[in-house]
Amino acid sequence: MFAGSAVERFNLFGTNSQISVSRGLAEFHARRPVLVSAAAETLLALPVEGLDAQRLAAFAKLCAPAVPRLVITVRRAVALGLDATAPMVLQLTGRQSVDAILSLVGDAKTSTKFDATPAGPAASAAIQLVKLSHGLPAVLAAFATGSFDCDIVAVEAEAVAHFRDDLVASLAIASEASVPLNSGTRTRFVIFRDAIGGSSVAIIVGKPDLGAPVPVRLHSACLTGDVFGSRRCDCGDQLKLALGRLEDLDGGIILYLAQEGRGLGLANKMRTYQMQDGGLDTVDANTTLGFDDDERDYGIAGRMLQILECTRIALLTNNPAKLDGLAKAGVEIVSRLPLEAPINADNRRYLTAKAARAGHHLDHLMASLADASEPKQDLAPLAT
């Protein structure tokens, strides 16, 4: 017999809704279908990530007699030329190949014609769920019309809508340890974990005074830049600059957030890189693939600072969205400290897009562009 009341166990392990979304995410990670329900509809949804001919045929058989449709984000719908203000459902004939379906999801240009209707609440929730899984932002879906021969996880649309907030609330310290750095500075790595195993890290540099505004850097994980020194972005350079600045200031905190590719995930980040190689800038690449320009949520950073009892900060950033996100999370920001990373031939276009289209404060870049655009004075001697 289990110890404790049913209410205690319920609170300890989460609500039924929270548990169902966690299981739905695990199913999407495994590329299996999930039932998504709202008041007016129940859909069987399959992520497009990893779709192949065998998986497509199996899903079509599971949905029969209904024909699967393709649900895409509002950003992807606009990229396809639709007049959309919400996720859209594209009608399929049931004869489309995997390549034809994937072209509707990820090709920068497609001439395919299709009928489209606005997505209902269940279809929209399926899109939110697949975004949380960091897969391609599209699902195949069909109305559930009967029973199934296999067990399928069921998820409520309303539970998906609240899940990000639930993850923030579930955040807790998992472990911590002292880590000396090559520079000679001693740091403390504090590992945070949420209800689905996502990990972010607070690197406490030196011994910051929590009674005064603490210098803080919010840094989204960037495997290519932070670890391998990619020249396509300024992430690795900003991380080094921030660490050096905190050492000079006798202490501070770096929040190393599990938000690769501005919240898209590593696989989707590489897909946007391919689109950038085809001529799109970083903003258009994200939105053409079906994402918002920036999918990050800074609520988790705010919660980490609250747990560390650090609520007044000086933020090291060029990004105004970080200021807004932390302020909404209840963190008092007393000042902003810029980070001016080196500009090179490979990251100039990326940085220009961040400044011109995302509002990042990159004064050194703007000055560089202004100098490059000024006509050079002809210093040749006048002819006699």
N, C-alpha and C positions, 0 to 999 in steps of 0.2 A: 504494500500500500504506500502511495506517495505521501511524503510529508508536506505540510502546508496546505492552505486552502486553495480552491480553484482560482480565486481572485489574485492571490499572491503569485501563483504560477503564471497567470495571465499577464501580470505586470512584469514579471521577471523576464519572460521570453518574448515579449512584444504582443501587440494586438494581432488578431487573425488577419486583419488587412495588411499590416506590416510584414507579417510572415509570408503572406501570399505573394506580395511584390518581390520579396527576396527570392522566393522560389521561382517566380516568373523570370527574374533576371538570370538566374542560374540556367533555366531552360533556354533562354535566348542565347546565352553564352555557348551552350551546347548545340545551338542551331536546331532546337526542337520547337514545335508550335505551342502556343498558350491560348487559353480562352480568356478574352477580355470582355467584361460586361459593363454596360451602363443601363440606365432606366429603359431606354428605347431599343437597345440592340445588344446582342451577344455575338462576338466575332471570334473565329478561329484565325489566329495570326501567326505567321511564320516570318522570321527575319530574312531579309534578302542576303545578308552577309553569309558567304560560303555556299550560295545556291549553285547547284549543278543539275544536270538532266535527271538523275536518279531521284534527288531530293524533290525536284519540281513535280515529277510524275507521282511520287508517293503522296505529296501534299494534295495534288489535284484529286487523287483517289479518295483521300480522307475527307475532302470537302464535298464530294459528289452527293447529290446532283448539282449543287451550286458550283459556279465557276469562280475561281479566285480572281480578285482584283488587286491592283497595286495601289498602296497608300503611300503618298510622298509628303514631305514637309511643304509649308508655304513658300519657303525660300527656293526649294527645288521647282515648285510649280511656277513661280515667277521666272526662274531661269529657263523653263521650257516654253515661256511665252504666254502662260495663262494669267488671267486677271484674278488673282487669288489673294485672299486675306486670311486664310486658314488652311490647314492641311487639305489635300485633295485626293480623291479616289479616281484612279484611271481604270476605265473598263478594258478588260482583256478578252480576247476571243477564245482562249483556251488552247490556241495553236502557236502562241509565241514561243520562240526558243529562249533558252537562258540568256544568250547574248543580247537578244532583243529587249528582254526585261532589264538587264543590267545597263543597257544603253540609256534607258529611261531614267535610271537611278544615278549614273555617274559620268556619262559622257558630257564633255563641255558643250558639244553641239550634237543635236539629233534632229532629223527631219521627219520622224515618225508622227503620224496623225493618230489622235485618240479622242474619245469622249471622256469628259471629266465632270465630277460633281463634288461639292464640298463634303468633307469627311464628317461623320457623326462623332459623338463623344467617345464611343468605344474605339473607333479607328484613330482618333486623335490621341487617346491614351496609349494605344499601341505604338504610336510614333514616339511619345515621351519615353516609353519603356525601352525602345530600341536605342534611343539616344543615351539613356542611362547605361546601357550595355556597351557603349562606344563602338557599336557596329555601324554599317552603312545605314543612313537614316531613312529607311524604307522597309515596308513589310508587305507580304502577300496576305490577303485576308478574304474570308468568305463568311456569310452568315451561318451560324451553327444551327443545323436543322434536325439533329438527332443525337443518338448516343454514339460512342466511339469504342473501338475494340481495345484501345490502350488508355492508360491513365494520363490525363492532361491537366496540368495545373490551371486553376481558374483565378483570375485577378479582377478586382473591381477598379473601374476607371477613376473613381474618386480617390482610392488609395494611392494610385500612381501619382496623382496630382500633388499629394502631400508628402511623397516619399523623400524628396530632398530635405525638407525640414526635419523629417524623422531621422535621417542620417546625421544631420548636425546635432540633434538632441542626443543621439546615441554615442557621440564621440567620447572616448575615455583614454587615459594614458595607459599604454600597454607595457612599456619598459623604458628605461633610461640608463645612460652610462656616460662617464667622462671620456672625451676623445681629444687627445693633443694633436695639433696640426703642424704641418711642416714649418710654418712661420714662427712656431714657438708658442702660439696662443693656445690656451686650454679652452675647450668647449664642452658643453653638455648636450648630448643628443637625446631628445625626449620624443619617443615614438607614440603617436596617437593612432587609434584604430576605431573604425565605425562598425555598425552592425553587420555589414556585408564583407568585412575584412579589408576595406580600403585603408591605406596607411599614408599619413602625412607626418612630417617631422619638424619639430622646433629645434633649431640649433642655437643654443644660448652661448653667445660669445663673451668670454670674460665674466664679469659680475656686474650686470647692469643694475642701476639703482631704480627699483620699482616705485619709489616715492617721487621720482621725477619723470618727465616724458622720456620713454625708452625709444632709442632708434630701432626701427623695425623694417625689415625687407620682406615683402611677400614675393616669393619666387616660385613660379610654376615649373615643375620638372621638365627638363628638356634633354633627353638622352643624346641627341645629336650635338647640341651645343655645349652642355655642361660636361659631358664625359669625353666626347670625341673632337671637340674644338671646331665644330662646323662653322664655316664663314657665311652661311646663308642667313643667320640671325645674329642678334647681339646678346643672347641669353647667357652663354658662358662668360662673356666679358662682363656683363652686369653682375653676375654672381661673384666674380673675383673682385670687382670694384666694391660691391656691397660688403664683402668680408673685410677687405682692407679698410673701408671707412669705419666699420664697427670696431675694428682693432684700434684705429686712431682715436675713436671716441671713448675708449676704455670700456666698451661693452655694448651689447645690443642683442637682438634676436633676428634670426632668419627663419621664416616659415617656408619650408620646402614642401610645396603642395602637389598632390598627385593629380595634376591637371595638364597633362601633356597636350601640346598643340592647341593651347587656349581652350582646353576642355573637350577636344574632339577625340582624343586617344591617339596612340602612336600610329596605328594602321591608317586611320583617316588623315593624319598629318602627312604621311607619305603620299597619299592620294592627292592631297592639295599641292604638294610639291610637284607632282607630275603635271598638274594643271598650270602651275606657275611656270614650269619649263615650256609649256605651250603658249605662254604669253599673258596669262592672267596675273593680276597682283594678288597679294595675300588675302585681301578682303573679298575680291570676286571669286577666288578659288574656294574659299570656305562656303560662300553663299551658293555658288554653282553646284557644289556637292550636296547642298541641302541644309546646311547649318547656318546659324546666326554667325556674324563675324566673330563674336566672342561668346563661347558657351560656358564660361566659368561662373561659379557662384562663390562669393567671398564670405558667405555665412560660416563656412567651416573654419576659415581663418579667424573670424571674430570669436568663434567659440573656443578655439585653441588659446587665444590671448586671454579670454576670460578665465579659463581653467588655470592658466599660468599667473593669474591675478595681475595682468598687465593691461590696463584700460586707457592709459594716456600715452600716446606715442608720437614720435616724429617719423614719418613714413618716407622711406627711400624708394622713390618711384618717379617715372615719367608719365604714368597712366592715370588719368582722372577717374576711370572706372573703379580703380582700387580704392581711391579716396571715398567715392560714393558707397561702394559695397561695404567697407568697414564702418562707415558712419551709420549705415542702416542697421548694422549688427551691434550697434551700441558702443563702439570704440571711439574715444575722443582723439581726434588728430589735431595736434597743436601746430604742426608745420610739415612742409614737404621738402625733402632733400633730393635734388636731381642726381641722376646717374648718367653721365655722358660717355657711352662706350665708343670705341673706335669705329670709324666708318671705312668700309672697304668696297671694292668693286662688286663683290658678291652679295653684300647686304644692303647696299645703298637703295635699291628699289623697294626692298622690304621695309626699311626704316622710313622712306619717303611716304609709303602707303600708310604706315602707322601714324605719321604726323599729319598728313593731309586728310586722311579719311577716318581715322579713329581718335583724333584729337590728342595724341601723345605730345607731351612737351619736350621737343627735341630741338632746342634753340641752336645747338652747335651744328646740327644738320641743316637747319634753315639758313644759317650764316654761310655754310659751305656751298649750298645751292645758289645763294645770292651772289657769292663771289664768282662762281662758275658761269653765271648768266651775264655778268657785267662785261661789256665790250673792253677788250684790251687796248690800251693806249699805244698808238704807233710811235715808237721812240726813235725811228730812223731819222737821220739828219735831213733837213730840207735840201732839196736840189738847188744848186747854185747856177 
